[in-house]
Amino acid sequence: MDFKALVSAMAPETYQKLADAVATGRWADGTALTEQQKAQTLQLVMAYQATVLKSDELFTVGADGQLIQKSKAELKKQFDNNDAIARFGHDDI
């Protein structure tokens, strides 16, 4: 099986476990990833994001293989939804 076929056949649950391992540096059982495992797992996660998820989220890889970069204005527009954030005054807490 070639790399692209492996990535395309990966289950979403497997991707999530690999992404968690990359983020924490540890497998689910608490065992630390070796440097080689970190590099290979990160490569799989990025390939899955680019080919399967086709994510446009910040800090992921787009379908063109490039990192997704958004300007401050784009991020502000994305998160500028008054219904999504609870607003409190100084004395409310």
All heavy atoms as an XYZ file, in Angstrom:
715
protein
N       0.862     -1.175      0.000
C       0.000      0.000      0.000
C       0.904      1.232      0.000
O       1.817      1.336      0.810
C      -0.903     -0.027      1.235
C      -1.831      1.153      1.327
S      -2.918      1.159      2.784
C      -4.138     -0.019      2.317
N       0.628      2.166     -0.892
C       1.436      3.389     -0.929
C       0.920      4.391      0.107
O      -0.135      4.210      0.708
C       1.471      3.978     -2.334
C       0.141      4.586     -2.765
O      -0.906      4.179     -2.232
O       0.148      5.468     -3.635
N       1.686      5.446      0.302
C       1.390      6.426      1.347
C       0.030      7.082      1.166
O      -0.749      7.194      2.113
C       2.501      7.481      1.375
C       2.363      8.470      2.491
C       2.650      8.109      3.794
C       1.949      9.771      2.239
C       2.521      9.018      4.830
C       1.821     10.690      3.269
C       2.113     10.312      4.566
N      -0.295      7.509     -0.061
C      -1.578      8.178     -0.308
C      -2.755      7.251     -0.036
O      -3.766      7.665      0.520
C      -1.641      8.706     -1.738
C      -0.773      9.917     -1.956
C      -0.938     10.474     -3.350
C      -0.055     11.689     -3.546
N      -0.222     12.303     -4.846
N      -2.613      5.991     -0.419
C      -3.677      5.022     -0.164
C      -3.835      4.778      1.336
O      -4.960      4.649      1.834
C      -3.383      3.713     -0.894
N      -2.719      4.734      2.052
C      -2.765      4.557      3.504
C      -3.507      5.707      4.164
O      -4.391      5.497      5.001
C      -1.345      4.461      4.063
C      -1.220      4.435      5.585
C      -1.721      3.112      6.125
C       0.214      4.670      5.997
N      -3.184      6.921      3.766
C      -3.824      8.100      4.344
C      -5.316      8.115      4.007
O      -6.154      8.383      4.865
C      -3.130      9.389      3.864
C      -3.911     10.622      4.270
C      -1.710      9.455      4.410
N      -5.657      7.816      2.772
C      -7.066      7.816      2.350
C      -7.882      6.750      3.057
O      -9.071      6.931      3.296
C      -7.159      7.611      0.841
O      -6.554      8.688      0.181
N      -7.245      5.627      3.409
C      -7.950      4.527      4.064
C      -8.016      4.683      5.580
O      -8.697      3.912      6.254
C      -7.262      3.206      3.714
N      -7.339      5.692      6.128
C      -7.284      5.867      7.580
C      -8.654      6.247      8.131
O      -9.331      7.128      7.601
C      -6.270      6.957      7.927
C      -5.988      7.080      9.404
S      -4.909      8.475      9.852
C      -3.583      8.353      8.698
N      -9.048      5.595      9.203
C     -10.322      5.894      9.863
C     -10.209      7.214     10.622
O      -9.131      7.550     11.129
C     -10.675      4.778     10.834
N     -11.295      7.962     10.720
C     -11.264      9.230     11.468
C     -10.801      9.048     12.918
O     -10.110      9.899     13.463
C     -12.706      9.722     11.413
C     -13.275      9.083     10.199
C     -12.590      7.753     10.078
N     -11.158      7.919     13.526
C     -10.738      7.654     14.905
C      -9.224      7.495     14.994
O      -8.597      7.950     15.950
C     -11.423      6.388     15.447
C     -12.929      6.484     15.536
C     -13.628      6.224     14.196
O     -13.016      5.657     13.266
O     -14.806      6.613     14.092
N      -8.651      6.853     13.993
C      -7.200      6.677     13.958
C      -6.523      8.032     13.796
O      -5.536      8.331     14.476
C      -6.788      5.739     12.812
O      -7.455      4.488     12.989
C      -5.292      5.527     12.772
N      -7.048      8.856     12.892
C      -6.503     10.207     12.711
C      -6.536     10.963     14.033
O      -5.554     11.613     14.411
C      -7.293     10.973     11.644
C      -7.100     12.461     11.759
C      -5.911     13.060     11.346
C      -8.084     13.266     12.328
C      -5.718     14.432     11.490
C      -7.894     14.623     12.471
C      -6.719     15.197     12.049
O      -6.522     16.550     12.202
N      -7.646     10.909     14.745
C      -7.767     11.654     15.999
C      -6.757     11.170     17.028
O      -6.144     11.969     17.738
C      -9.193     11.550     16.560
C      -9.454     12.508     17.690
C      -9.223     13.958     17.298
O      -9.793     14.441     16.335
N      -8.377     14.664     18.035
N      -6.551      9.860     17.102
C      -5.562      9.323     18.045
C      -4.156      9.788     17.678
O      -3.362     10.134     18.552
C      -5.628      7.789     18.070
C      -6.862      7.261     18.762
C      -6.902      5.749     18.734
C      -8.188      5.249     19.359
N      -8.278      3.788     19.356
N      -3.845      9.798     16.381
C      -2.533     10.261     15.935
C      -2.364     11.755     16.205
O      -1.301     12.203     16.644
C      -2.335      9.957     14.453
C      -2.233      8.482     14.080
C      -2.209      8.317     12.564
C      -1.018      7.837     14.711
N      -3.410     12.537     15.942
C      -3.353     13.979     16.184
C      -3.156     14.265     17.675
O      -2.377     15.158     18.045
C      -4.621     14.661     15.672
N      -3.833     13.523     18.529
C      -3.663     13.684     19.977
C      -2.240     13.331     20.398
O      -1.645     14.012     21.239
C      -4.664     12.817     20.748
C      -6.098     13.295     20.609
O      -6.319     14.447     20.187
O      -7.009     12.499     20.917
N      -1.698     12.267     19.812
C      -0.326     11.852     20.139
C       0.677     12.928     19.727
O       1.611     13.237     20.469
C      -0.001     10.522     19.462
N       0.470     13.524     18.556
C       1.360     14.593     18.102
C       1.250     15.799     19.032
O       2.258     16.412     19.398
C       1.039     14.996     16.648
C       1.740     16.287     16.267
C       1.436     13.895     15.695
N       0.042     16.145     19.428
C      -0.178     17.320     20.271
C       0.424     17.159     21.661
O       0.958     18.118     22.224
C      -1.670     17.613     20.376
N       0.338     15.951     22.218
C       0.805     15.729     23.588
C       2.203     15.135     23.673
O       2.834     15.198     24.721
C      -0.153     14.784     24.337
O      -0.160     13.506     23.691
C      -1.554     15.361     24.406
N       2.668     14.517     22.572
C       3.970     13.850     22.602
C       3.917     12.483     23.249
O       4.942     11.870     23.523
N       2.703     11.988     23.471
C       2.522     10.687     24.130
C       1.397      9.910     23.455
O       0.444     10.493     22.956
C       2.160     10.867     25.598
C       3.234     11.587     26.388
C       2.991     11.479     27.878
N       4.118     12.000     28.613
C       5.205     11.298     28.910
N       5.294     10.047     28.528
N       6.189     11.846     29.581
N       1.543      8.589     23.478
C       0.462      7.732     23.017
C      -0.643      7.735     24.059
O      -0.445      8.214     25.185
C       0.961      6.307     22.774
C       1.955      6.199     21.670
C       3.260      5.858     21.784
C       1.742      6.458     20.274
N       3.871      5.888     20.552
C       2.963      6.245     19.613
C       0.639      6.857     19.520
C       3.101      6.417     18.231
C       0.776      7.026     18.148
C       1.996      6.804     17.527
N      -1.788      7.188     23.742
C      -2.937      7.177     24.658
C      -2.625      6.486     25.977
O      -3.169      6.831     27.016
C      -4.140      6.529     23.988
N      -1.705      5.504     25.960
C      -1.358      4.789     27.199
C      -0.311      5.522     28.035
O       0.105      5.033     29.084
C      -0.879      3.367     26.888
C       0.451      3.322     26.151
O       1.010      4.393     25.827
O       0.937      2.208     25.894
N       0.131      6.693     27.571
C       1.082      7.492     28.322
C       2.534      7.335     27.899
O       3.405      8.066     28.359
N       2.814      6.384     27.020
C       4.169      6.170     26.537
C       4.591      7.328     25.642
O       3.844      7.729     24.751
C       4.251      4.852     25.738
O       3.755      3.794     26.537
C       5.676      4.552     25.319
N       5.779      7.848     25.881
C       6.278      8.967     25.075
C       6.623      8.506     23.664
O       7.112      7.393     23.463
C       7.506      9.577     25.737
N       6.352      9.371     22.690
C       6.722      9.085     21.307
C       8.231      9.279     21.144
O       8.794     10.215     21.716
C       6.016     10.035     20.338
C       4.598      9.702     19.896
C       3.601      9.900     20.999
C       4.227     10.545     18.695
N       8.851      8.431     20.352
C      10.250      8.633     20.010
C      10.316      9.744     18.969
O       9.290     10.125     18.382
C      10.876      7.353     19.432
O      10.242      7.058     18.176
C      10.732      6.176     20.387
N      11.509     10.253     18.713
C      11.658     11.305     17.700
C      11.186     10.808     16.329
O      10.544     11.538     15.581
C      13.101     11.787     17.631
C      13.517     12.618     18.835
C      12.642     13.840     19.061
O      12.345     14.555     18.083
O      12.249     14.081     20.211
N      11.494      9.571     16.001
C      11.072      9.005     14.721
C       9.546      8.880     14.667
O       8.920      9.196     13.656
C      11.720      7.643     14.493
C      11.377      7.046     13.146
C      12.060      5.695     12.915
O      12.594      5.098     13.831
N      12.023      5.232     11.676
N       8.936      8.445     15.752
C       7.482      8.329     15.801
C       6.823      9.697     15.679
O       5.813      9.851     14.997
C       7.035      7.655     17.108
C       7.337      6.179     17.163
C       7.044      5.589     18.533
O       7.106      6.270     19.558
N       6.737      4.299     18.545
N       7.398     10.715     16.333
C       6.850     12.072     16.235
C       6.860     12.543     14.785
O       5.865     13.074     14.288
C       7.665     13.049     17.076
C       7.432     12.954     18.548
C       8.299     13.964     19.283
C       8.284     13.720     20.766
N       9.192     14.642     21.487
N       7.980     12.352     14.117
C       8.111     12.820     12.730
C       7.137     12.096     11.811
O       6.457     12.709     10.986
C       9.542     12.623     12.246
N       7.045     10.778     11.954
C       6.169     10.001     11.077
C       4.699     10.262     11.383
O       3.870     10.348     10.469
C       6.502      8.518     11.192
C       7.858      8.184     10.616
C       8.286      6.753     10.889
O       7.736      6.061     11.747
N       9.291      6.300     10.149
N       4.363     10.395     12.654
C       2.976     10.656     13.040
C       2.540     12.036     12.570
O       1.431     12.203     12.053
C       2.816     10.519     14.565
O       3.248      9.215     14.962
C       1.375     10.705     14.990
N       3.406     13.017     12.711
C       3.093     14.359     12.229
C       2.876     14.356     10.721
O       1.957     14.998     10.208
C       4.203     15.342     12.606
C       3.999     16.783     12.177
C       2.704     17.356     12.743
C       5.186     17.625     12.600
N       3.697     13.606     10.007
C       3.546     13.513      8.554
C       2.193     12.907      8.195
O       1.497     13.399      7.298
C       4.679     12.673      7.964
C       4.664     12.628      6.460
C       5.817     11.811      5.893
O       6.499     11.093      6.611
N       6.021     11.917      4.600
N       1.784     11.869      8.893
C       0.471     11.256      8.642
C      -0.669     12.223      8.948
O      -1.629     12.329      8.181
C       0.307      9.987      9.481
C       0.950      8.733      8.947
C       0.947      7.635     10.005
C       0.224      8.262      7.698
N      -0.568     12.923     10.064
C      -1.620     13.871     10.459
C      -1.758     14.975      9.414
O      -2.861     15.313      8.985
C      -1.330     14.452     11.863
C      -2.212     15.653     12.167
C      -1.522     13.377     12.920
N      -0.624     15.532      8.991
C      -0.672     16.609      7.996
C      -1.202     16.109      6.654
O      -1.991     16.795      6.000
C       0.713     17.217      7.843
C       1.161     17.981      9.078
S       2.875     18.527      9.034
C       2.824     19.679      7.692
N      -0.823     14.906      6.261
C      -1.312     14.343      4.998
C      -2.818     14.101      5.069
O      -3.543     14.359      4.109
C      -0.572     13.058      4.679
N      -3.303     13.620      6.198
C      -4.738     13.377      6.369
C      -5.508     14.688      6.311
O      -6.551     14.783      5.666
C      -4.990     12.659      7.697
C      -6.416     12.181      7.885
C      -6.805     10.928      7.445
C      -7.371     12.975      8.515
C      -8.105     10.477      7.622
C      -8.669     12.536      8.691
C      -9.026     11.288      8.246
O     -10.320     10.840      8.418
N      -4.987     15.722      6.975
C      -5.648     17.029      6.951
C      -5.732     17.562      5.523
O      -6.743     18.135      5.128
C      -4.890     18.026      7.827
C      -5.009     17.768      9.290
C      -4.117     18.681     10.115
O      -3.195     19.309      9.604
N      -4.386     18.751     11.406
N      -4.673     17.369      4.767
C      -4.620     17.917      3.408
C      -5.472     17.136      2.427
O      -6.131     17.722      1.574
C      -3.181     17.955      2.918
N      -5.478     15.817      2.536
C      -6.149     15.009      1.506
C      -7.557     14.582      1.876
O      -8.414     14.493      1.002
C      -5.332     13.753      1.173
O      -5.153     12.972      2.356
C      -3.980     14.113      0.595
N      -7.811     14.328      3.144
C      -9.128     13.827      3.541
C     -10.007     14.946      4.097
O     -11.125     15.152      3.635
C      -8.999     12.674      4.564
C     -10.368     12.201      5.025
C      -8.206     11.526      3.975
N      -9.492     15.670      5.064
C     -10.298     16.718      5.690
C     -10.462     17.939      4.808
O     -11.462     18.635      4.886
C      -9.666     17.143      7.021
C      -9.613     16.099      8.126
C      -8.988     16.689      9.372
C     -10.995     15.552      8.437
N      -9.451     18.212      4.001
C      -9.444     19.422      3.180
C      -9.845     20.620      4.035
O     -10.688     21.436      3.671
C     -10.357     19.265      1.974
C      -9.874     18.171      1.052
C     -10.677     18.085     -0.205
C     -10.008     17.132     -1.126
N     -10.600     15.968     -1.499
N      -9.199     20.690      5.195
C      -9.512     21.686      6.201
C      -9.061     23.087      5.784
O      -8.043     23.251      5.137
C      -8.832     21.295      7.515
O      -9.069     22.261      8.494
N      -9.831     24.094      6.213
C      -9.405     25.469      6.027
C      -9.152     26.131      7.382
O      -9.087     27.337      7.495
C     -10.423     26.271      5.212
C     -11.740     26.458      5.942
O     -11.963     25.782      6.971
O     -12.555     27.265      5.494
N      -9.022     25.290      8.408
C      -8.725     25.792      9.742
C      -7.274     26.237      9.819
O      -6.404     25.686      9.158
C      -8.982     24.713     10.798
C     -10.438     24.322     10.937
C     -11.301     25.450     11.463
O     -10.884     26.138     12.403
O     -12.393     25.651     10.917
N      -7.024     27.214     10.667
C      -5.677     27.711     10.884
C      -4.806     26.605     11.471
O      -5.281     25.782     12.248
C      -5.740     28.894     11.845
C      -4.501     29.761     11.970
C      -4.173     30.395     10.622
C      -4.725     30.834     13.001
N      -3.551     26.571     11.084
C      -2.561     25.604     11.545
C      -2.838     24.192     11.054
O      -2.540     23.215     11.722
C      -2.413     25.605     13.073
C      -2.040     26.942     13.618
C      -2.871     27.623     14.475
C      -0.838     27.542     13.257
C      -2.531     28.860     14.977
C      -0.496     28.786     13.746
C      -1.342     29.441     14.610
N      -3.438     24.088      9.879
C      -3.590     22.797      9.220
C      -2.993     22.929      7.821
O      -2.585     24.000      7.407
C      -5.063     22.358      9.116
O      -5.794     23.321      8.364
C      -5.707     22.191     10.486
N      -2.974     21.827      7.121
C      -2.431     21.808      5.771
C      -3.594     21.766      4.800
O      -4.484     20.927      4.920
C      -1.515     20.586      5.563
C      -0.987     20.545      4.147
C      -0.361     20.622      6.551
N      -3.591     22.672      3.832
C      -4.652     22.729      2.839
C      -4.483     21.669      1.774
O      -3.464     20.971      1.715
N      -5.466     21.540      0.923
C      -5.437     20.537     -0.142
C      -4.269     20.757     -1.103
O      -3.806     19.816     -1.736
C      -6.761     20.559     -0.908
N      -3.770     21.990     -1.176
C      -2.625     22.280     -2.046
C      -1.288     21.973     -1.390
O      -0.231     22.174     -1.976
C      -2.654     23.735     -2.508
C      -2.573     24.724     -1.347
O      -2.557     24.292     -0.172
O      -2.524     25.928     -1.620
N      -1.331     21.481     -0.133
C      -0.108     21.121      0.571
C       0.533     22.260      1.330
O       1.557     22.091      1.967
N      -0.076     23.440      1.301
C       0.471     24.605      1.986
C      -0.230     24.785      3.331
O      -1.404     24.446      3.486
C       0.266     25.868      1.138
C       0.935     25.817     -0.215
C       2.445     25.723     -0.094
O       3.058     26.444      0.684
N       3.036     24.819     -0.845
N       0.498     25.342      4.298
C      -0.106     25.637      5.588
C      -1.167     26.711      5.417
O      -0.985     27.660      4.652
C       0.941     26.127      6.584
C       1.894     25.075      7.115
C       2.941     25.724      8.013
C       1.165     23.996      7.876
N      -2.268     26.569      6.125
C      -3.347     27.546      6.079
C      -2.908     28.762      6.899
O      -2.552     28.631      8.061
C      -4.656     26.975      6.659
C      -5.084     25.711      5.925
C      -5.761     28.030      6.667
C      -5.403     25.917      4.479
N      -2.904     29.906      6.273
C      -2.561     31.150      6.947
C      -3.699     32.131      6.728
O      -4.144     32.324      5.601
C      -1.262     31.714      6.398
C      -0.082     30.815      6.641
C       1.207     31.425      6.120
O       1.255     32.575      5.719
N       2.259     30.640      6.139
N      -4.148     32.716      7.810
C      -5.216     33.704      7.717
C      -4.727     35.013      8.312
O      -3.972     35.023      9.272
C      -6.457     33.222      8.468
C      -7.096     32.002      7.848
C      -8.368     31.613      8.565
C      -8.996     30.395      7.913
N     -10.243     30.011      8.561
N      -5.209     36.085      7.749
C      -4.851     37.396      8.275
C      -5.620     37.644      9.576
O      -6.590     36.956      9.892
C      -5.195     38.487      7.265
O      -6.606     38.591      7.136
N      -5.188     38.642     10.305
C      -5.869     39.005     11.543
C      -7.318     39.371     11.267
O      -8.218     39.005     12.027
C      -5.130     40.162     12.214
C      -5.653     40.517     13.572
C      -4.796     41.598     14.213
C      -5.344     41.993     15.564
N      -4.527     43.034     16.192
N      -7.563     40.062     10.162
C      -8.929     40.460      9.805
C      -9.795     39.234      9.515
O     -10.963     39.187      9.913
C      -8.902     41.391      8.601
N      -9.229     38.234      8.834
C      -9.988     37.012      8.536
C     -10.326     36.260      9.814
O     -11.445     35.764      9.971
C      -9.191     36.106      7.604
C      -9.058     36.613      6.189
C      -8.122     35.768      5.355
O      -7.022     35.420      5.838
O      -8.499     35.457      4.213
N      -9.381     36.188     10.734
C      -9.627     35.507     12.006
C     -10.666     36.251     12.827
O     -11.555     35.635     13.421
C      -8.330     35.364     12.802
C      -7.334     34.362     12.248
C      -6.010     34.470     12.986
C      -7.880     32.955     12.331
N     -10.560     37.571     12.848
C     -11.528     38.367     13.601
C     -12.930     38.170     13.036
O     -13.891     38.010     13.780
C     -11.137     39.843     13.573
C     -12.006     40.690     14.453
C     -11.511     42.121     14.525
C     -12.429     42.905     15.446
N     -11.996     44.278     15.591
N     -13.044     38.169     11.706
C     -14.339     37.963     11.067
C     -14.890     36.578     11.398
O     -16.071     36.413     11.651
C     -14.204     38.129      9.553
C     -15.514     38.007      8.811
C     -15.318     38.213      7.321
C     -16.622     38.030      6.587
N     -16.438     38.119      5.140
N     -14.017     35.581     11.410
C     -14.433     34.208     11.709
C     -14.973     34.087     13.130
O     -15.926     33.372     13.378
C     -13.255     33.262     11.523
C     -13.581     31.814     11.811
C     -12.367     30.909     11.604
O     -11.383     31.308     11.006
N     -12.453     29.706     12.102
N     -14.348     34.806     14.081
C     -14.731     34.670     15.482
C     -15.565     35.842     15.990
O     -15.890     35.905     17.168
C     -13.483     34.512     16.353
C     -12.763     33.224     16.098
C     -11.537     33.216     15.466
C     -13.321     32.019     16.455
C     -10.869     32.040     15.214
C     -12.675     30.831     16.212
C     -11.445     30.829     15.592
N     -15.927     36.764     15.115
C     -16.687     37.936     15.518
C     -18.181     37.649     15.448
O     -18.913     38.242     14.682
C     -16.324     39.141     14.647
C     -16.815     40.445     15.258
O     -17.086     40.465     16.460
O     -16.919     41.432     14.509
N     -18.600     36.728     16.261
C     -20.004     36.360     16.342
C     -20.440     36.608     17.778
O     -20.081     35.881     18.682
C     -20.184     34.883     15.960
C     -21.636     34.457     15.995
O     -22.503     35.201     16.434
N     -21.894     33.254     15.546
N     -21.217     37.644     18.003
C     -21.594     38.022     19.362
C     -22.368     36.938     20.095
O     -22.406     36.921     21.309
C     -22.392     39.319     19.341
C     -21.539     40.499     18.953
O     -20.333     40.485     19.161
N     -22.158     41.516     18.377
N     -23.008     36.026     19.370
C     -23.760     34.951     20.009
C     -22.849     33.845     20.524
O     -23.249     33.044     21.351
C     -24.753     34.339     19.022
C     -25.792     35.359     18.569
O     -26.060     36.293     19.336
O     -26.308     35.216     17.453
N     -21.618     33.784     20.043
C     -20.735     32.670     20.365
C     -19.963     32.871     21.662
O     -19.456     31.932     22.236
C     -19.741     32.442     19.223
N     -19.875     34.112     22.150
C     -19.057     34.395     23.328
C     -19.916     35.064     24.378
O     -20.658     36.006     24.100
C     -17.868     35.312     22.966
C     -16.964     34.625     21.943
C     -17.087     35.699     24.200
C     -15.841     35.487     21.435
N     -19.810     34.598     25.616
C     -20.517     35.231     26.721
C     -19.753     36.476     27.135
O     -18.530     36.459     27.240
C     -20.617     34.271     27.906
N     -20.440     37.578     27.314
C     -19.827     38.840     27.707
C     -20.170     39.135     29.161
O     -21.319     39.029     29.575
C     -20.318     39.985     26.822
C     -20.167     39.742     25.347
C     -18.814     40.134     24.887
N     -18.737     39.926     23.438
C     -17.604     39.787     22.802
N     -16.478     39.835     23.434
N     -17.605     39.603     21.511
N     -19.152     39.500     29.947
C     -19.351     39.818     31.349
C     -18.717     41.159     31.649
O     -17.678     41.510     31.107
C     -18.682     38.755     32.250
C     -19.279     37.392     32.097
C     -18.679     36.451     31.258
C     -20.425     37.039     32.769
C     -19.220     35.197     31.122
C     -20.967     35.785     32.632
C     -20.377     34.848     31.799
N     -19.330     41.875     32.557
C     -18.738     43.110     33.062
C     -17.751     42.789     34.171
O     -17.710     41.654     34.690
N     -16.975     43.759     34.573
C     -15.946     43.553     35.586
C     -16.532     43.046     36.896
O     -15.970     42.193     37.563
C     -15.168     44.849     35.827
C     -14.059     44.690     36.790
N     -14.209     44.912     38.121
C     -12.762     44.305     36.619
C     -13.069     44.678     38.755
N     -12.167     44.316     37.845
N     -17.676     43.582     37.313
C     -18.276     43.208     38.605
C     -19.181     41.981     38.524
O     -19.722     41.557     39.553
C     -19.076     44.394     39.162
C     -18.178     45.582     39.480
O     -17.007     45.344     39.850
O     -18.650     46.720     39.333
N     -19.351     41.403     37.363
C     -20.224     40.239     37.220
C     -19.596     38.943     37.714
O     -20.292     37.985     38.007
C     -20.607     40.027     35.746
C     -21.501     41.140     35.254
O     -22.118     41.838     36.080
O     -21.588     41.311     34.016
N     -18.301     38.924     37.819
C     -17.621     37.667     38.178
C     -17.476     37.517     39.657
O     -17.307     38.254     40.449
C     -16.255     37.576     37.478
C     -16.497     37.552     35.994
C     -15.485     36.349     37.923
C     -15.246     37.484     35.149
